[in-house]
């Protein structure tokens, strides 16, 4: 997958969705935010990541220190600001070198890690905006499947930190099966707990609870953007395991 071009395209799609909407519209999937706040969060986040990469930072950058972190007042200018922020990150990675280690909230990672992270951040927030205004939300199945991969990669590192309860207990397992044609092994995920560590693989399996549906719907369900009842996802097994997973993983 060309993460950079997909990231830029997703950011543009979010901007066009925002352009056509009332900026004061509440965003139910991001409690307390309206579209203007969602937009500002995304745009500032892209510039934050770009500055980290550009300066090859090895420590956290305060969000208040982000250069150009506030969008201009005119909507067209603000949309351009959003798109320019994503381009700044892509350009910064190219200049720094994709393998150059920089700070991330998961520890040092190659600079190009940020492009993939911001891609999936922005596309989920595009879903937030679409849900807020009642617009359609579609993704290429391979992009949605990679979003599930990226989410699980972060869960493996973050789960159980600071004494938090693991999202799976004992011998429980979670299995996801994307029904989109052409995904093959990349469209199946089996998540388990090994001692005190969450593990996952692209393996077929039954799972204590199993979800079967389109990759986009699976991604939105896993990131708590849509409840299962509002999707075409079929659920098999112990739904309490799924509810516990949702309660113990990030919004």
NUNU-90808 format. One record per residue (C-alpha): residue number from 1; residue in one letter; x, y, z. Coordinates in steps of 0.1 Angstrom, whole numbers, padded with zeros to 4 digits. Layout:
! NUNU-90808
<NUM,'a',<X,Y,Z>>,
...
! end
This chain:
! NUNU-90808
<1,'x',<0000,0000,0000>>,
<2,'x',<0012,0035,-0008>>,
<3,'x',<0006,0050,0027>>,
<4,'x',<0015,0085,0017>>,
<5,'x',<-0008,0089,-0012>>,
<6,'x',<-0037,0072,0007>>,
<7,'x',<-0031,0095,0037>>,
<8,'x',<-0032,0126,0015>>,
<9,'x',<-0064,0113,-0002>>,
<10,'x',<-0081,0106,0031>>,
<11,'x',<-0072,0140,0044>>,
<12,'x',<-0086,0157,0013>>,
<13,'x',<-0118,0136,0016>>,
<14,'x',<-0122,0148,0053>>,
<15,'x',<-0117,0184,0042>>,
<16,'x',<-0144,0182,0015>>,
<17,'x',<-0168,0166,0040>>,
<18,'x',<-0162,0194,0065>>,
<19,'x',<-0165,0221,0037>>,
<20,'x',<-0201,0211,0031>>,
<21,'x',<-0212,0209,0067>>,
<22,'x',<-0223,0231,0095>>,
<23,'x',<-0192,0235,0117>>,
<24,'x',<-0212,0235,0149>>,
<25,'x',<-0226,0201,0143>>,
<26,'x',<-0220,0178,0173>>,
<27,'x',<-0199,0147,0168>>,
<28,'x',<-0215,0119,0188>>,
<29,'x',<-0186,0095,0184>>,
<30,'x',<-0162,0121,0199>>,
<31,'x',<-0183,0133,0230>>,
<32,'x',<-0181,0170,0236>>,
<33,'x',<-0167,0179,0202>>,
<34,'x',<-0183,0196,0172>>,
<35,'x',<-0171,0194,0136>>,
<36,'x',<-0149,0225,0140>>,
<37,'x',<-0131,0210,0170>>,
<38,'x',<-0127,0177,0152>>,
<39,'x',<-0112,0195,0122>>,
<40,'x',<-0088,0215,0143>>,
<41,'x',<-0077,0183,0162>>,
<42,'x',<-0069,0165,0129>>,
<43,'x',<-0051,0194,0113>>,
<44,'x',<-0030,0202,0143>>,
<45,'x',<-0022,0166,0148>>,
<46,'x',<-0008,0163,0113>>,
<47,'x',<0014,0194,0118>>,
<48,'x',<0025,0180,0152>>,
<49,'x',<0037,0148,0137>>,
<50,'x',<0053,0167,0108>>,
<51,'x',<0073,0189,0133>>,
<52,'x',<0084,0158,0152>>,
<53,'x',<0098,0142,0121>>,
<54,'x',<0112,0174,0106>>,
<55,'x',<0132,0182,0138>>,
<56,'x',<0140,0145,0143>>,
<57,'x',<0127,0148,0179>>,
<58,'x',<0134,0122,0205>>,
<59,'x',<0110,0137,0232>>,
<60,'x',<0074,0147,0233>>,
<61,'x',<0063,0179,0216>>,
<62,'x',<0037,0199,0235>>,
<63,'x',<0007,0205,0213>>,
<64,'x',<0007,0242,0222>>,
<65,'x',<0041,0244,0205>>,
<66,'x',<0030,0232,0171>>,
<67,'x',<0039,0256,0144>>,
<68,'x',<0009,0269,0125>>,
<69,'x',<-0013,0248,0147>>,
<70,'x',<-0044,0270,0144>>,
<71,'x',<-0065,0270,0112>>,
<72,'x',<-0072,0304,0095>>,
<73,'x',<-0108,0318,0099>>,
<74,'x',<-0120,0315,0063>>,
<75,'x',<-0132,0280,0055>>,
<76,'x',<-0115,0276,0022>>,
<77,'x',<-0082,0287,0038>>,
<78,'x',<-0088,0263,0067>>,
<79,'x',<-0093,0234,0042>>,
<80,'x',<-0060,0243,0025>>,
<81,'x',<-0044,0244,0060>>,
<82,'x',<-0056,0209,0066>>,
<83,'x',<-0043,0195,0034>>,
<84,'x',<-0010,0214,0037>>,
<85,'x',<-0004,0198,0071>>,
<86,'x',<-0007,0163,0057>>,
<87,'x',<0017,0173,0029>>,
<88,'x',<0041,0187,0055>>,
<89,'x',<0044,0153,0072>>,
<90,'x',<0049,0134,0039>>,
<91,'x',<0076,0159,0029>>,
<92,'x',<0093,0158,0063>>,
<93,'x',<0095,0120,0061>>,
<94,'x',<0110,0121,0027>>,
<95,'x',<0137,0146,0038>>,
<96,'x',<0144,0129,0071>>,
<97,'x',<0144,0094,0056>>,
<98,'x',<0117,0069,0064>>,
<99,'x',<0139,0048,0086>>,
<100,'x',<0151,0077,0108>>,
<101,'x',<0141,0070,0144>>,
<102,'x',<0119,0097,0160>>,
<103,'x',<0097,0101,0191>>,
<104,'x',<0063,0084,0191>>,
<105,'x',<0039,0077,0220>>,
<106,'x',<0049,0041,0217>>,
<107,'x',<0086,0047,0219>>,
<108,'x',<0111,0054,0192>>,
<109,'x',<0098,0044,0157>>,
<110,'x',<0110,0050,0121>>,
<111,'x',<0097,0084,0108>>,
<112,'x',<0075,0067,0082>>,
<113,'x',<0055,0051,0111>>,
<114,'x',<0038,0085,0115>>,
<115,'x',<0024,0085,0080>>,
<116,'x',<0006,0052,0086>>,
<117,'x',<-0006,0064,0121>>,
<118,'x',<-0019,0097,0107>>,
<119,'x',<-0036,0079,0078>>,
<120,'x',<-0056,0057,0102>>,
<121,'x',<-0062,0086,0126>>,
<122,'x',<-0076,0107,0098>>,
<123,'x',<-0098,0081,0082>>,
<124,'x',<-0115,0072,0115>>,
<125,'x',<-0121,0109,0121>>,
<126,'x',<-0136,0111,0086>>,
<127,'x',<-0159,0084,0097>>,
<128,'x',<-0167,0105,0128>>,
<129,'x',<-0176,0135,0106>>,
<130,'x',<-0196,0113,0082>>,
<131,'x',<-0216,0098,0110>>,
<132,'x',<-0223,0132,0125>>,
<133,'x',<-0238,0146,0093>>,
<134,'x',<-0254,0114,0080>>,
<135,'x',<-0231,0110,0050>>,
<136,'x',<-0219,0077,0035>>,
<137,'x',<-0186,0064,0046>>,
<138,'x',<-0167,0039,0024>>,
<139,'x',<-0131,0026,0024>>,
<140,'x',<-0111,0003,0002>>,
<141,'x',<-0112,-0030,0019>>,
<142,'x',<-0074,-0033,0020>>,
<143,'x',<-0071,0001,0037>>,
<144,'x',<-0098,-0009,0063>>,
<145,'x',<-0080,-0042,0069>>,
<146,'x',<-0047,-0024,0075>>,
<147,'x',<-0065,-0001,0099>>,
<148,'x',<-0074,-0032,0120>>,
<149,'x',<-0038,-0044,0118>>,
<150,'x',<-0026,-0010,0130>>,
<151,'x',<-0051,-0008,0158>>,
<152,'x',<-0041,-0043,0170>>,
<153,'x',<-0004,-0034,0168>>,
<154,'x',<-0010,-0005,0192>>,
<155,'x',<-0032,-0026,0215>>,
<156,'x',<-0004,-0052,0219>>,
<157,'x',<0019,-0025,0232>>,
<158,'x',<-0006,-0005,0252>>,
<159,'x',<-0028,-0031,0268>>,
<160,'x',<-0024,-0037,0305>>,
<161,'x',<-0001,-0007,0310>>,
<162,'x',<-0003,0012,0343>>,
<163,'x',<-0023,-0016,0359>>,
<164,'x',<-0052,-0014,0335>>,
<165,'x',<-0072,-0046,0329>>,
<166,'x',<-0064,-0065,0297>>,
<167,'x',<-0092,-0065,0271>>,
<168,'x',<-0092,-0103,0270>>,
<169,'x',<-0092,-0126,0300>>,
<170,'x',<-0080,-0161,0306>>,
<171,'x',<-0084,-0183,0276>>,
<172,'x',<-0108,-0160,0258>>,
<173,'x',<-0101,-0152,0221>>,
<174,'x',<-0115,-0128,0196>>,
<175,'x',<-0118,-0137,0159>>,
<176,'x',<-0126,-0112,0131>>,
<177,'x',<-0133,-0124,0096>>,
<178,'x',<-0137,-0098,0068>>,
<179,'x',<-0159,-0110,0040>>,
<180,'x',<-0146,-0086,0013>>,
<181,'x',<-0134,-0105,-0018>>,
<182,'x',<-0097,-0106,-0024>>,
<183,'x',<-0084,-0100,0012>>,
<184,'x',<-0075,-0136,0018>>,
<185,'x',<-0054,-0142,0050>>,
<186,'x',<-0051,-0104,0055>>,
<187,'x',<-0088,-0104,0062>>,
<188,'x',<-0087,-0127,0093>>,
<189,'x',<-0075,-0118,0128>>,
<190,'x',<-0073,-0140,0159>>,
<191,'x',<-0066,-0121,0191>>,
<192,'x',<-0056,-0139,0223>>,
<193,'x',<-0039,-0133,0257>>,
<194,'x',<-0007,-0151,0265>>,
<195,'x',<0000,-0147,0302>>,
<196,'x',<-0002,-0109,0305>>,
<197,'x',<0003,-0100,0269>>,
<198,'x',<-0022,-0096,0241>>,
<199,'x',<-0012,-0114,0209>>,
<200,'x',<-0027,-0115,0174>>,
<201,'x',<-0022,-0131,0141>>,
<202,'x',<-0038,-0135,0107>>,
<203,'x',<-0051,-0169,0115>>,
<204,'x',<-0084,-0186,0109>>,
<205,'x',<-0101,-0197,0141>>,
<206,'x',<-0135,-0199,0159>>,
<207,'x',<-0128,-0176,0188>>,
<208,'x',<-0147,-0173,0221>>,
<209,'x',<-0165,-0146,0202>>,
<210,'x',<-0162,-0142,0164>>,
<211,'x',<-0174,-0113,0142>>,
<212,'x',<-0179,-0117,0104>>,
<213,'x',<-0186,-0088,0081>>,
<214,'x',<-0171,-0062,0058>>,
<215,'x',<-0137,-0049,0068>>,
<216,'x',<-0149,-0013,0070>>,
<217,'x',<-0177,-0022,0094>>,
<218,'x',<-0153,-0044,0115>>,
<219,'x',<-0129,-0014,0117>>,
<220,'x',<-0156,0010,0128>>,
<221,'x',<-0170,-0015,0153>>,
<222,'x',<-0136,-0022,0168>>,
<223,'x',<-0129,0016,0171>>,
<224,'x',<-0163,0020,0188>>,
<225,'x',<-0177,0042,0160>>,
<226,'x',<-0207,0021,0153>>,
<227,'x',<-0226,-0005,0175>>,
<228,'x',<-0229,-0040,0161>>,
<229,'x',<-0267,-0036,0159>>,
<230,'x',<-0262,-0008,0132>>,
<231,'x',<-0240,-0030,0110>>,
<232,'x',<-0243,-0061,0089>>,
<233,'x',<-0218,-0079,0111>>,
<234,'x',<-0227,-0114,0123>>,
<235,'x',<-0217,-0123,0158>>,
<236,'x',<-0210,-0158,0170>>,
<237,'x',<-0202,-0170,0205>>,
<238,'x',<-0200,-0150,0238>>,
<239,'x',<-0209,-0114,0232>>,
<240,'x',<-0198,-0105,0267>>,
<241,'x',<-0162,-0110,0256>>,
<242,'x',<-0167,-0085,0228>>,
<243,'x',<-0183,-0060,0252>>,
<244,'x',<-0154,-0064,0276>>,
<245,'x',<-0130,-0059,0247>>,
<246,'x',<-0147,-0026,0238>>,
<247,'x',<-0148,-0014,0274>>,
<248,'x',<-0110,-0019,0278>>,
<249,'x',<-0097,-0006,0245>>,
<250,'x',<-0093,0030,0233>>,
<251,'x',<-0121,0051,0217>>,
! end
